[in-house]
Amino acid sequence: MENNYSKNIENLTKKLVNISSICGKPNGEKKIAKYIYDYFKSQEYFKKHPNQLMTYDCGDNRYSTLAYIKGKTEETIILMGHIDTVDVLDYGKAKKEAFNPEKLTKALKDNFNLDEDILEDIKSEDYLFGRGALDMKSGVAAYMEIMKYFASKSDKLNGNLVFICECDEEGDSKGIIKSLEILKELKEKEGFKYLAAINGDYDTVEGNKRYIYLGTVGKLLPSFLVVGKESHVGNPFRAFDPNLLIALINKNMAYNQDLTDKENNITSMPPISLKQSDNKDLYTVQTPASAFSYFNYLIYNSSPKEILNKCLKIGKESFKEMIEIINNNYSKYCKENSIKYKKLPYKVNVYSYDSWQELLNKNPNYQKEIKAYSKKLLKDNPHMDMREYSYKVLLKSYDYYEEKQAVLIVFYSSMFYSNIKTDDKRVLKAVNEAIKKVQKETEYKLETKPFYPYISDMSFLSTPFKKAEIDYLLSNTPYPLNYPYKAIKDIDVPVINIGTYGKAGHSFSERVQKSYTFKQMPRLVEETINAFFEKKQ
């Protein structure tokens, strides 16, 4: 590529970082999508082919941008990268400088007691700081320049490139879900035959190696609702404390390596709690009536049904453990106060969401009334978080539970991110050829790994699961989830991540390594494309 390629990416990264595009704040995601649209619109190729460039609303006035280059054949590679970022609250007093790499390092020094590692990276001048610099505006900038490069040689390009710059990746992935519709339209309109999708998301694995990921980890959000029994705090043994059961579930779920997925010699990260809360908003001397928690659960091979069964088992074991704790301590209390001990009348009472529904459906009014409640809830709160929605609907459903015993309900409360294992021979050949060529240009050892370790929009380009397995997941999700199974299967391509490298993603010290990300990473993408199309441009 041209000698100024690296500098172009660096300058473009700074311009993208300058645009605040925090996920969920429409003006920013719209503004950056428009900037990228205008960037391509000014190029000679897209002046000649304006219909091959578009920006589109993905809901709530939040936009994505798509550009494509046509070559000689129907074979097509999808390039992708997200344009939204997480918030900047972690920057504290340096929030105003979070989107200004030129001023940020000084602001960090002035407002934080920085670790030596951060200070060394500032001094090296090989790292660019800023919200989104690593995750993943530098990746988007690199892919924009890659598109520009191949557009200038489109008459020699032995295939097509489609580049999606999607919003809402840090949220509920509305950008890529909407983009699936566009990809299908292009498939029908242009006759595209999709070979693979290459994503440019970030990596932070330390050491002297840089990785290309052949696939991606999947994610589920198993959730737990406990409805207990209230009591005045003066008589705790009359209560069934939902906080204690949720705490025991957390103890048995979080960091539990026995719950992980394995693939050859690697293991997924264990589950970790993302929320643990009861239903009390104000202080009272009454114990809480209910509590709620959910967990980030990464998967390599397991199905939603297998994971829910594991969570149900944890729930039953935790419920049993709690009953033993209460009774053991009540026995001690009775003995110490000369009271005749009688075992407390609690029993393990655990349901999956679908079995809970089956139980409540015995009430002839349940379905009609709960649907009316759910519909009104969404109408009154159209932007309600789906986890909060699930919590409220389940609490309402308890009104129809005739036994009124303490109960634990296990369910899913988020969009499903599918695990994908890429073993396509053509993908492997292209990646290996690219590594062989670029290895000579870098001091880092270039290697492949089977699963990208973080959640990304790659999960919507394919799925190994059959419709029945997805239907099971949906039947255990209270929120009316619009999982785009058919749209995913219409595209259904292997996925690769060739992305940015840096440190501290989603942290105030987020920074991207310039030497690798602006020079060697794009070369890997370029050579992978060349290898796919079997003709060097």
C-alpha positions, -999 to 999 in steps of 0.1 A, spaced: 0 0 0 10 37 -3 36 50 21 12 74 37 -14 47 45 -5 45 82 -6 82 86 -40 84 68 -55 59 93 -41 77 123 -55 111 111 -89 95 103 -90 77 137 -85 111 154 -114 126 134 -137 97 143 -127 98 180 -135 136 179 -171 127 171 -190 117 203 -210 86 194 -220 71 227 -243 41 223 -279 51 228 -275 88 222 -290 92 187 -273 125 176 -238 111 180 -245 78 162 -262 97 134 -234 123 131 -206 97 128 -226 77 103 -231 108 82 -193 117 85 -184 82 71 -210 86 44 -195 120 33 -160 105 34 -169 79 8 -192 103 -11 -162 126 -18 -142 98 -35 -141 94 -72 -154 58 -72 -185 67 -53 -191 98 -73 -193 75 -103 -214 49 -83 -235 69 -58 -261 41 -55 -234 19 -39 -233 41 -8 -261 45 18 -268 56 53 -300 43 70 -320 46 102 -317 15 124 -343 27 149 -346 57 173 -329 80 148 -296 60 151 -278 54 118 -255 30 101 -236 35 68 -229 9 41 -206 12 11 -198 -14 -15 -173 -18 -44 -181 -40 -74 -154 -61 -91 -154 -88 -117 -172 -117 -101 -202 -123 -78 -179 -134 -49 -182 -110 -21 -164 -103 12 -182 -84 40 -161 -59 60 -176 -46 93 -170 -24 122 -191 -6 148 -192 32 152 -206 36 187 -188 37 220 -195 32 256 -200 62 278 -173 85 292 -183 85 329 -151 67 338 -130 97 327 -142 118 357 -129 153 354 -113 145 320 -147 137 304 -145 167 281 -111 156 267 -122 119 263 -129 126 226 -98 147 220 -66 125 217 -45 157 213 -55 169 248 -64 138 266 -30 126 278 -23 158 296 -58 157 312 -52 122 323 -19 132 340 -36 161 356 -66 142 370 -54 106 377 -26 89 396 -15 69 365 1 35 366 36 31 353 24 11 324 2 40 312 29 65 317 53 44 297 28 41 268 23 79 268 60 84 267 65 59 239 42 79 216 31 46 201 -3 47 217 -33 69 208 -56 76 238 -93 84 236 -128 69 240 -133 46 210 -97 49 199 -92 12 205 -129 0 205 -131 5 176 -128 37 156 -92 29 146 -105 -4 132 -133 15 113 -107 40 100 -84 12 88 -112 -5 70 -123 29 54 -88 33 40 -88 -4 28 -120 3 10 -105 35 -5 -75 15 -17 -95 -13 -34 -119 13 -49 -90 28 -67 -83 -6 -83 -119 -18 -87 -113 -26 -124 -88 -53 -113 -107 -65 -83 -117 -101 -87 -147 -99 -64 -168 -74 -44 -164 -57 -10 -193 -46 12 -184 -25 42 -209 -20 71 -203 7 97 -230 -3 123 -244 16 152 -256 1 186 -230 -27 188 -224 -17 225 -261 -21 231 -286 -44 215 -271 -47 180 -299 -29 161 -273 -17 136 -262 -51 123 -297 -66 125 -310 -38 102 -279 -43 80 -289 -80 75 -318 -67 55 -296 -46 33 -272 -75 27 -300 -97 16 -313 -69 -8 -278 -66 -23 -275 -104 -26 -307 -104 -47 -301 -71 -66 -264 -75 -74 -262 -113 -73 -236 -112 -45 -222 -146 -33 -210 -139 3 -178 -157 11 -169 -144 46 -172 -115 70 -141 -98 84 -146 -77 115 -121 -52 129 -128 -52 166 -101 -48 193 -78 -72 211 -58 -67 243 -40 -100 248 -6 -90 261 27 -103 248 46 -105 216 18 -121 196 -10 -107 175 -40 -128 167 -65 -134 139 -97 -150 153 -115 -176 133 -149 -174 148 -164 -158 178 -176 -166 213 -213 -165 220 -232 -149 248 -263 -156 268 -277 -137 298 -292 -163 322 -313 -144 348 -327 -153 381 -358 -138 399 -365 -148 435 -399 -139 451 -395 -145 488 -416 -139 519 -415 -105 537 -413 -100 574 -405 -74 599 -367 -75 606 -375 -81 642 -384 -117 632 -361 -127 604 -370 -164 606 -404 -156 594 -389 -142 562 -375 -159 532 -348 -134 522 -345 -132 484 -312 -114 487 -296 -144 504 -307 -168 477 -295 -144 450 -262 -141 468 -259 -179 470 -266 -181 433 -239 -155 427 -215 -175 449 -222 -206 429 -222 -191 394 -196 -163 394 -161 -174 383 -172 -210 383 -147 -227 359 -168 -258 359 -195 -240 340 -172 -230 311 -171 -242 276 -140 -259 262 -126 -262 227 -95 -283 223 -69 -267 246 -88 -234 254 -115 -226 278 -141 -198 278 -142 -172 305 -165 -182 334 -199 -166 341 -198 -132 359 -225 -112 376 -237 -81 358 -265 -72 382 -277 -81 416 -306 -61 431 -337 -63 452 -370 -45 446 -368 -20 474 -364 17 464 -367 31 499 -355 22 534 -380 3 555 -377 -23 583 -395 -49 561 -374 -75 544 -375 -73 505 -401 -92 486 -380 -100 456 -345 -99 441 -331 -102 406 -297 -110 391 -282 -118 357 -249 -131 344 -227 -128 314 -223 -163 301 -199 -170 272 -202 -201 251 -180 -219 225 -202 -250 218 -231 -252 243 -267 -246 233 -291 -222 251 -309 -253 265 -278 -268 279 -268 -235 296 -303 -230 310 -302 -266 324 -269 -258 341 -284 -226 356 -315 -245 368 -292 -270 386 -273 -241 402 -306 -226 412 -318 -258 429 -285 -264 447 -285 -228 459 -322 -230 470 -314 -262 490 -283 -245 505 -304 -216 516 -330 -237 533 -302 -255 552 -287 -223 563 -320 -209 576 -329 -241 594 -295 -246 609 -294 -211 623 -330 -213 634 -322 -245 653 -293 -227 670 -316 -198 679 -342 -220 693 -317 -240 714 -301 -208 728 -335 -193 737 -351 -225 751 -377 -227 723 -389 -259 708 -374 -262 673 -397 -270 644 -382 -272 609 -392 -242 588 -417 -251 560 -396 -241 529 -391 -264 499 -370 -261 468 -392 -244 443 -374 -237 410 -389 -231 375 -376 -223 340 -396 -195 324 -415 -219 301 -424 -243 329 -435 -213 350 -458 -202 321 -472 -237 319 -480 -236 356 -497 -202 354 -517 -211 323 -539 -232 344 -555 -199 354 -579 -192 325 -574 -154 328 -536 -154 330 -526 -152 293 -551 -125 284 -543 -103 314 -505 -107 314 -505 -99 277 -525 -68 283 -501 -58 311 -470 -65 290 -484 -45 260 -492 -15 282 -458 -17 298 -440 -14 265 -465 12 252 -459 34 282 -422 28 282 -411 22 246 -374 24 254 -376 2 285 -345 -20 291 -354 -56 283 -340 -68 316 -362 -44 336 -392 -54 314 -386 -91 322 -383 -83 359 -416 -64 360 -435 -89 339 -424 -118 361 -433 -99 393 -467 -93 378 -470 -130 369 -465 -140 405 -499 -125 413 -514 -155 395 -494 -180 415 -519 -196 438 -495 -214 462 -476 -181 471 -445 -200 481 -410 -186 478 -400 -193 442 -370 -190 419 -375 -185 382 -346 -189 357 -349 -173 323 -330 -153 296 -333 -115 294 -312 -103 265 -305 -106 228 -287 -139 220 -252 -136 205 -244 -168 187 -211 -186 190 -195 -193 156 -167 -217 148 -151 -210 115 -135 -240 98 -141 -232 62 -111 -244 42 -111 -213 19 -111 -190 49 -82 -209 66 -62 -208 34 -67 -171 28 -58 -162 64 -27 -184 64 -15 -169 31 -20 -134 46 -1 -143 77 28 -157 57 32 -125 37 27 -100 65 48 -119 90 79 -106 73 68 -70 79 63 -72 117 82 -80 149 51 -97 163 43 -134 159 11 -136 140 -12 -165 149 -48 -177 147 -72 -185 175 -106 -202 171 -129 -177 190 -128 -139 193 -131 -136 231 -155 -105 233 -191 -101 223 -194 -86 189 -218 -82 160 -201 -110 142 -226 -132 161 -253 -121 136 -236 -133 105 -241 -170 112 -253 -195 138 -248 -232 143 -282 -237 159 -313 -251 144 -346 -232 146 -359 -255 173 -330 -246 196 -336 -209 190 -373 -214 197 -364 -229 230 -344 -198 239 -372 -175 229 -397 -196 249 -376 -189 280 -373 -152 273 -401 -130 287 -392 -100 265 -408 -103 230 -373 -108 215 -370 -103 177 -341 -126 171 -334 -124 133 -329 -162 127 -341 -162 91 -321 -131 82 -290 -146 97 -295 -178 78 -300 -158 46 -264 -145 49 -247 -173 69 -210 -168 63 -178 -177 82 -165 -148 103 -130 -136 110 -117 -109 133 -86 -90 121 -87 -60 145 -70 -33 164 -46 -39 192 -42 -19 224 -49 -18 260 -77 -10 285 -108 -12 263 -138 3 281 -115 21 305 -104 57 310 -69 47 298 -82 31 266 -55 33 240 -46 18 206 -12 8 195 -4 29 164 25 9 149 5 -24 146 -30 -11 142 -23 16 116 3 -4 95 4 -42 100 -33 -49 108 -46 -33 76 -19 -52 56 -34 -85 71 -68 -75 59 -56 -65 25 -37 -97 19 -66 -118 32 -89 -101 6 -62 -107 -21 -60 -144 -11 -97 -148 -11 -99 -134 -46 -68 -153 -57 -53 -124 -74 -30 -98 -60 -42 -62 -67 
